Amino acid sequence: MHPSRRRITAAGLLGLVGAAPWSAVAQGEADRVYRFSPVNQYGIELTARYWNPIIEYVSSRSGVHIELKLGRTSADTTAYVLANEVEFVFSNHLFSPERDKLGWKVFGRRNTPPLSSQIVVLADSPVRKLEDLADQPMGFPGPEALVAYKFPYAQLLRRHVAVQVVFAGNMDGAFAQLLSGRVKAVGANSQLTEGWSQRENRAVRVLWQSEPLNDLALMAAKSVRPVTVEAVKRAFLGMGQDPVGKTVLANASELIKLPPDSGFISADGSEYAAYRKFYATAPVELR
């Protein structure tokens, strides 16, 4: 297997997600393991540290054995999804017309304030406007990043500002390149910008920002039985009402500097109209 596609699972990275006594939902699938792939919004270890306790909780409450599966980069993780190697995702990479046909079903989303696509520079940067970035290196998480790459790059194309695209694998990698001076600006997700700024105690300046967008979606593959999806959905949505679940959420959220009550709520896909609208109007090379 090529190193860029190596598999990182809960077992391989931070310990196998614990299996709980099976509920009635899982009777008859005691040996079935479902894979959950969230987009790599942070470095791979931080992404795993955030999601492993949540997935352990969801597994124990739902009776559905779920393991975390991550690629080295966000594009690698999405490649697993497109190859039908996972059953559950936390993503916004599946809303293009072509991928809509794959049948992934939205059943929830993270309940956080709206986020925006951004183009940002360090607070002390001499860059003051988008036009100052012409012919300069600019960092992005990767080619699959809808909010942090496709939205901002579309804005640059519309303004005829040509930049040298540098893919960093995830948002933390892009910010590391900004700090090192390798790139002059980054395309970003405002939620991730705020979290990085708090974790690293570094200020940034926003050059451009999109309309508000909802946080990423929890989705299930069309192959997953409705009763299994419902059990997993109930477990995610119930975290905020359960003392154990609230503690898991608070601890996980502290890692990435989200509000401690950043749990999950029901969604049906209509909340992502702005993402689908983007694909209807985006430059051809970004669709």
Salt bridges, closest charged atoms under 4 A:
GLU29 OE2 - ARG225 NH2 2.93
GLU67 OE2 - HIS65 NE2 3.74
GLU85 OE2 - ARG5 NH2 3.84
GLU85 OE1 - ARG7 NH2 3.45
GLU85 OE1 - LYS69 NZ 2.97
GLU87 OE2 - ARG32 NH2 3.96
GLU87 OE2 - ARG35 NH2 2.62
ASP100 OD2 - ARG276 NE 3.17
ASP132 OD1 - LYS129 NZ 3.10
GLU144 OE1 - ARG99 NH1 2.85
ASP172 OD1 - ARG199 NH2 2.82
ASP215 OD2 - ARG110 NE 2.80
ASP242 OD2 - ARG61 NH2 2.99
GLU254 OE2 - LYS257 NZ 2.54
